[in-house]
Amino acid sequence: MAPPRLYLDWNATAPLHPAAREAIMRAIDIFGNPNSVHGEGRAARAAIECARRKVAALVGTDAGNVVFTSGATEAANLVLTPDFRMGRTPLRLGHLYFSAIEHPAVREGGRFAKETMTEIPVTEAGIVDLNALASLLDAHDKAAGLPMVAIMLVNNETGIVQPVEAAAKIVHAHGGLFVVDAVQAAGRIGLDIGRIGADFMIVSSHKIGGPKGAGALIARGEALMPRPLIQGGGQERGHRSGTQNSLALIGFGAAAEAAACEFEARNAAIGALRERLEAGMRRAAADVIIHGAGGERVTNTIFFTLPGLKAETGQIAFDLEGVALSAGSACSSGRLGESHVLTAMGRDAKLGALRISLGFSTTEEDIDRAIAAFAKIACRRRSAGEAA
């Protein structure tokens, strides 16, 4: 009998956390519309508000600052807009600046016109260039409106942590709004929206062990909010219309609570597993390139290149060995292509790269299996090269 498949693609999606599964099963009969005033509706509403408090706690803010959405992509499209309100007063954003390594949900710019968008370069180490950011904001045309800057906290491909606190100071010194994509950071880095200095933060349920179909846009305060993306019945305090997905949000809340409670122990264990895996990879192939290895990364991510092995070939080879990993971001309906992150870092994107990402249920046995598969594929690569 073949061994069970090995899942090492947690940055794409995490398996459902047991706490989230349990919470969903307990709530399966909470069927009321959470916007109804009768008892069934109030029960659903109470469960959603409990989940809202748990998500708020994960990022160090108040529940009133959390707007639930269908996921991080919707949250990005909600906040990336020129049209805001400060209370009842309209506020115009004139230009969007985003880092060259952002997720496509941010790179597409939401409701900003393409001519009002500018990319911020990153260094060869994969870190946003703060000097370039300052120069861009120095040159910003304030007559067109305030600047908005979007920088992810953790890159989804490399796992590199970005200097968002320093970026926030630069943005606010220029009178701008700062949006932080914290999708890959939640549960892997301690989050505090106030300490970070973000005006808005984006998080996703299924990246932390909750169900798919839920996410949140989190504001630092309630006074400044974007024009709604989805109009209708005025749910989510008028910021996002549509009946809330009660079960998904309840699971999201449970996963957020588990991520907060397990944070320190989980990340220490995962960090040790990653060190074991990287050491085994280097033993098997001395020429393996681990992108971002010299900088600060979250503990679960390895983005690597095996010279002479195309990314799509490598992904298929690992899949045939029973190991699920990815060739960069799983954000383009399964399409494989050159990594815009490697390009932004000045690397030859045609070399290709594969991403291994670990999670709360990864074991030492899993790591040993991954090393064995890697060694086998690296050996085949060398044999193919010698035959050629």
C-alpha positions as CSV (number, residue, x, y, z in Angstrom):
1,M,0.0,0.0,0.0
2,A,1.3,3.4,-0.9
3,P,2.0,5.8,2.0
4,P,-0.5,8.6,2.5
5,R,0.2,11.8,0.6
6,L,2.3,14.5,2.2
7,Y,0.8,18.0,2.2
8,L,3.5,20.8,2.2
9,D,1.5,23.6,0.7
10,W,0.1,25.4,3.7
11,N,0.7,28.9,2.3
12,A,-1.8,28.0,-0.4
13,T,-4.4,26.8,2.1
14,A,-4.3,25.1,5.5
15,P,-6.2,22.0,6.4
16,L,-9.2,22.7,8.6
17,H,-8.0,23.1,12.2
18,P,-9.8,20.7,14.6
19,A,-11.1,23.6,16.6
20,A,-12.6,25.2,13.5
21,R,-14.2,21.8,12.5
22,E,-15.6,21.4,16.0
23,A,-17.0,24.9,16.1
24,I,-18.7,24.5,12.7
25,M,-20.2,21.1,13.7
26,R,-21.6,22.6,16.9
27,A,-23.1,25.5,14.9
28,I,-24.5,23.5,12.1
29,D,-28.1,24.0,13.3
30,I,-27.7,27.7,13.9
31,F,-29.6,28.4,10.7
32,G,-31.2,31.8,11.3
33,N,-30.5,34.8,9.2
34,P,-28.2,36.9,11.5
35,N,-30.0,40.0,10.4
36,S,-33.4,38.9,11.6
37,V,-34.7,40.1,15.0
38,H,-36.3,36.8,16.1
39,G,-34.6,34.3,18.4
40,E,-33.1,32.2,15.6
41,G,-31.6,35.3,13.9
42,R,-30.3,36.6,17.3
43,A,-28.6,33.3,17.9
44,A,-26.8,33.4,14.5
45,R,-25.9,37.1,15.1
46,A,-24.4,36.3,18.5
47,A,-22.3,33.5,17.0
48,I,-20.9,35.8,14.3
49,E,-20.2,38.6,16.8
50,C,-18.3,36.0,19.0
51,A,-16.2,35.2,15.9
52,R,-15.7,38.9,15.2
53,R,-14.2,39.3,18.7
54,K,-11.8,36.4,18.1
55,V,-10.6,37.7,14.8
56,A,-10.2,41.2,16.3
57,A,-8.1,39.7,19.2
58,L,-5.8,38.0,16.7
59,V,-4.7,41.4,15.4
60,G,-5.0,43.4,18.6
61,T,-8.0,45.6,17.9
62,D,-11.7,46.0,18.8
63,A,-14.4,43.9,17.3
64,G,-16.1,47.0,15.8
65,N,-13.1,47.5,13.5
66,V,-13.6,44.1,11.8
67,V,-15.6,43.9,8.5
68,F,-16.2,40.3,7.4
69,T,-15.9,39.6,3.7
70,S,-15.9,36.5,1.5
71,G,-12.1,36.3,1.6
72,A,-8.8,38.3,1.3
73,T,-9.3,39.2,-2.3
74,E,-12.7,40.8,-1.6
75,A,-11.2,42.7,1.3
76,A,-8.4,44.0,-0.9
77,N,-10.9,45.1,-3.5
78,L,-12.9,46.8,-0.8
79,V,-10.1,48.9,0.6
80,L,-8.2,49.6,-2.6
81,T,-10.3,52.5,-3.8
82,P,-9.9,56.2,-4.3
83,D,-13.2,56.9,-2.4
84,F,-13.2,57.0,1.4
85,R,-15.3,58.7,4.0
86,M,-14.1,60.3,7.2
87,G,-17.4,60.1,9.1
88,R,-19.7,61.7,6.6
89,T,-17.0,63.7,4.9
90,P,-15.7,62.4,1.5
91,L,-12.0,61.8,1.3
92,R,-10.2,61.3,-2.0
93,L,-7.2,59.1,-2.5
94,G,-5.2,60.1,-5.6
95,H,-2.7,57.3,-6.2
96,L,-1.9,53.7,-5.1
97,Y,1.7,52.7,-4.4
98,F,2.3,48.9,-3.9
99,S,5.4,46.8,-3.6
100,A,6.6,44.8,-6.5
101,I,6.2,41.5,-4.6
102,E,2.5,42.0,-3.7
103,H,-0.1,39.3,-4.2
104,P,-2.2,39.7,-7.5
105,A,-5.2,40.7,-5.4
106,V,-3.3,43.9,-4.5
107,R,-1.3,44.3,-7.7
108,E,-4.5,44.6,-9.7
109,G,-5.2,47.7,-7.8
110,G,-8.8,47.2,-6.8
111,R,-10.9,50.2,-7.9
112,F,-7.8,52.4,-8.8
113,A,-7.3,53.2,-12.5
114,K,-4.1,51.8,-13.9
115,E,-2.7,55.2,-14.6
116,T,-3.0,56.0,-10.8
117,M,-0.9,53.0,-9.7
118,T,2.9,52.8,-9.1
119,E,5.0,49.9,-8.2
120,I,7.6,50.2,-5.3
121,P,10.8,48.3,-6.1
122,V,12.3,45.8,-3.7
123,T,16.0,45.0,-3.0
124,E,17.8,41.9,-4.1
125,A,17.0,40.5,-0.7
126,G,13.3,40.7,-1.4
127,I,12.6,43.6,0.9
128,V,10.7,46.7,0.0
129,D,13.0,49.6,-0.8
130,L,12.0,52.2,1.8
131,N,14.2,54.9,0.2
132,A,12.3,54.4,-3.0
133,L,9.0,54.6,-1.2
134,A,10.0,57.9,0.5
135,S,11.1,59.3,-2.9
136,L,7.9,58.3,-4.6
137,L,5.8,59.9,-1.8
138,D,8.0,63.1,-1.9
139,A,7.0,63.4,-5.6
140,H,3.3,62.6,-5.0
141,D,0.9,65.1,-6.4
142,K,-1.2,66.0,-3.4
143,A,-3.6,68.1,-5.5
144,A,-4.9,64.8,-6.9
145,G,-5.7,63.3,-3.5
146,L,-3.9,61.6,-0.7
147,P,-1.5,58.7,-1.4
148,M,-2.4,55.1,-0.5
149,V,0.4,52.6,0.1
150,A,-0.1,48.8,0.2
151,I,2.8,46.5,1.4
152,M,2.4,42.9,2.5
153,L,3.7,41.9,5.9
154,V,5.0,38.5,4.8
155,N,5.6,37.6,1.2
156,N,3.6,34.5,0.2
157,E,6.4,33.0,-2.0
158,T,9.6,33.7,0.0
159,G,8.2,34.0,3.5
160,I,10.3,37.2,3.9
161,V,9.1,39.6,6.5
162,Q,8.7,43.2,5.3
163,P,9.6,46.3,7.4
164,V,6.0,47.5,7.6
165,E,6.5,49.5,10.8
166,A,9.1,51.6,9.2
167,A,7.0,51.9,6.1
168,A,4.0,53.1,8.1
169,K,6.0,56.0,9.5
170,I,7.1,57.1,6.1
171,V,3.5,56.8,4.7
172,H,2.0,58.7,7.6
173,A,4.6,61.5,7.5
174,H,3.4,62.1,3.9
175,G,-0.3,62.1,5.0
176,G,-1.1,58.8,3.3
177,L,-3.1,55.7,4.2
178,F,-1.3,52.4,4.8
179,V,-2.8,49.0,3.9
180,V,-1.1,45.8,5.1
181,D,-1.8,42.4,3.6
182,A,-1.3,40.2,6.7
183,V,-2.7,37.0,5.1
184,Q,0.6,35.0,5.4
185,A,1.5,36.7,8.7
186,A,-1.5,35.8,10.7
187,G,-0.7,32.9,13.1
188,R,3.0,33.1,12.2
189,I,3.9,36.6,13.5
190,G,2.4,38.4,16.5
191,L,0.0,41.0,15.0
192,D,-0.9,44.3,16.5
193,I,-2.5,46.7,14.0
194,G,-1.7,49.7,16.2
195,R,1.9,48.8,16.8
196,I,2.4,48.1,13.1
197,G,0.9,51.4,12.2
198,A,-1.5,50.0,9.5
199,D,-4.7,51.9,8.8
200,F,-6.1,48.7,7.3
201,M,-5.2,45.1,7.5
202,I,-6.3,42.1,5.5
203,V,-6.6,38.6,6.8
204,S,-7.9,35.3,5.5
205,S,-9.7,32.4,7.1
206,H,-8.4,29.4,5.1
207,K,-4.7,30.4,5.6
208,I,-5.0,29.9,9.4
209,G,-7.0,26.7,9.4
210,G,-10.5,28.1,9.0
211,P,-12.9,27.3,6.1
212,K,-12.6,28.9,2.7
213,G,-15.0,31.7,1.8
214,A,-14.3,34.0,4.8
215,G,-11.9,36.9,5.3
216,A,-11.8,40.3,6.9
217,L,-10.8,43.9,6.3
218,I,-9.7,45.3,9.7
219,A,-9.5,49.0,10.3
220,R,-7.5,50.8,12.9
221,G,-10.6,52.8,13.8
222,E,-14.2,53.2,12.7
223,A,-14.0,56.9,11.5
224,L,-12.3,56.3,8.2
225,M,-13.7,53.7,5.8
226,P,-13.8,53.0,2.1
227,R,-16.9,53.3,-0.1
228,P,-18.7,49.9,0.0
229,L,-17.8,47.5,-2.8
230,I,-21.0,45.5,-2.5
231,Q,-24.2,47.5,-2.1
232,G,-27.5,46.1,-0.8
233,G,-29.1,45.6,2.6
234,G,-26.3,47.4,4.6
235,Q,-25.0,44.4,6.5
236,E,-21.6,44.7,8.3
237,R,-22.6,48.1,9.5
238,G,-23.1,49.2,5.9
239,H,-19.6,48.4,4.8
240,R,-20.4,45.0,3.1
241,S,-23.9,44.1,2.1
242,G,-25.1,40.5,1.8
243,T,-26.2,37.9,4.3
244,Q,-23.2,36.7,6.3
245,N,-21.9,33.2,5.8
246,S,-22.5,32.2,9.4
247,L,-20.8,28.7,9.4
248,A,-17.7,30.0,7.6
249,L,-17.3,33.0,10.0
250,I,-17.8,30.8,13.0
251,G,-15.0,28.5,11.8
252,F,-12.9,31.6,11.0
253,G,-13.3,32.8,14.6
254,A,-12.3,29.4,16.0
255,A,-9.2,29.2,13.8
256,A,-8.2,32.7,14.8
257,E,-8.6,31.9,18.5
258,A,-6.5,28.7,18.0
259,A,-3.8,30.6,16.1
260,A,-3.5,33.2,18.9
261,C,-3.4,30.5,21.6
262,E,-1.0,28.2,19.9
263,F,1.2,30.9,18.4
264,E,4.5,30.5,20.4
265,A,4.6,26.7,20.7
266,R,3.4,26.2,17.1
267,N,6.1,28.5,15.5
268,A,8.9,27.1,17.6
269,A,8.1,23.6,16.5
270,I,7.6,24.5,12.9
271,G,10.9,26.5,12.9
272,A,12.8,23.4,14.1
273,L,11.2,21.3,11.4
274,R,12.2,23.8,8.7
275,E,15.8,23.9,9.8
276,R,15.8,20.1,9.7
277,L,14.4,20.1,6.2
278,E,16.7,22.8,4.8
279,A,19.7,21.0,6.3
280,G,18.6,17.8,4.5
281,M,18.1,19.6,1.3
282,R,21.6,21.0,1.3
283,R,23.0,17.6,2.1
284,A,21.2,16.2,-0.9
285,A,22.0,19.0,-3.3
286,A,24.8,21.5,-2.4
287,D,23.8,23.8,-5.2
288,V,20.2,24.3,-4.0
289,I,19.3,28.0,-3.8
290,I,17.0,28.9,-0.9
291,H,15.7,32.4,-1.6
292,G,15.7,34.7,1.3
293,A,17.6,32.4,3.6
294,G,19.9,35.2,4.8
295,G,17.0,37.4,6.0
296,E,14.1,37.3,8.3
297,R,11.5,34.8,7.3
298,V,8.4,33.3,8.9
299,T,9.3,29.9,10.2
300,N,7.3,27.7,7.9
301,T,8.4,28.7,4.4
302,I,11.1,27.5,2.0
303,F,11.3,29.0,-1.5
304,F,14.0,27.2,-3.4
305,T,15.5,26.6,-6.8
306,L,17.3,23.5,-8.0
307,P,19.4,24.6,-10.9
308,G,18.5,22.7,-14.0
309,L,15.0,21.8,-12.8
310,K,12.1,23.7,-14.2
311,A,9.4,24.7,-11.6
312,E,6.6,22.9,-13.4
313,T,8.8,19.8,-13.9
314,G,9.7,19.8,-10.2
315,Q,6.2,20.3,-9.0
316,I,5.0,17.3,-11.1
317,A,8.0,15.2,-9.9
318,F,7.2,15.9,-6.2
319,D,3.5,15.2,-6.9
320,L,4.4,11.8,-8.3
321,E,6.4,11.1,-5.1
322,G,3.2,11.8,-3.1
323,V,4.3,15.3,-2.0
324,A,2.1,18.4,-2.5
325,L,4.0,21.6,-2.8
326,S,3.7,24.6,-5.1
327,A,5.5,26.6,-7.8
328,G,5.0,30.0,-6.1
329,S,1.6,31.4,-5.4
330,A,-1.6,29.4,-5.8
331,C,-3.6,32.4,-7.0
332,S,-4.0,32.0,-10.7
333,S,-6.4,29.1,-11.2
334,G,-3.6,26.5,-11.3
335,R,-1.6,28.3,-14.0
336,L,2.2,28.1,-13.7
337,G,4.4,31.0,-14.9
338,E,7.5,33.0,-14.0
339,S,7.6,34.3,-10.5
340,H,7.1,38.1,-10.4
341,V,8.7,38.0,-6.9
342,L,11.9,36.5,-8.3
343,T,11.9,39.1,-11.1
344,A,11.4,41.9,-8.6
345,M,14.4,40.6,-6.7
346,G,16.6,40.7,-9.8
347,R,16.7,36.9,-10.1
348,D,16.3,35.0,-13.3
349,A,12.6,34.0,-13.0
350,K,13.1,31.5,-15.8
351,L,15.1,29.3,-13.4
352,G,11.8,28.7,-11.6
353,A,11.3,28.1,-7.9
354,L,9.3,25.7,-5.7
355,R,7.7,26.6,-2.4
356,I,7.4,24.3,0.6
357,S,5.3,25.5,3.4
358,L,4.7,23.7,6.7
359,G,1.9,23.9,9.2
360,F,0.5,22.9,12.6
361,S,0.2,19.2,11.9
362,T,3.6,18.7,10.1
363,T,5.8,16.1,11.8
364,E,9.4,15.0,11.8
365,E,8.4,11.9,9.8
366,D,6.9,14.2,7.2
367,I,10.2,16.1,7.0
368,D,12.2,13.0,6.6
369,R,9.8,11.9,3.8
370,A,10.2,15.3,2.1
371,I,14.0,15.1,2.3
372,A,14.0,11.6,0.8
373,A,11.8,12.8,-2.1
374,F,13.9,15.9,-2.6
375,A,17.1,13.7,-2.7
376,K,15.5,11.4,-5.2
377,I,14.5,14.2,-7.5
378,A,17.9,16.0,-7.2
379,C,19.6,12.7,-8.1
380,R,17.5,12.2,-11.2
381,R,18.2,15.8,-12.2
382,R,22.0,15.1,-12.0
383,S,21.6,11.9,-13.9
384,A,19.6,13.6,-16.7
385,G,22.3,16.3,-16.9
386,E,25.1,13.8,-17.2
387,A,23.3,11.8,-19.9
388,A,22.8,15.0,-21.8
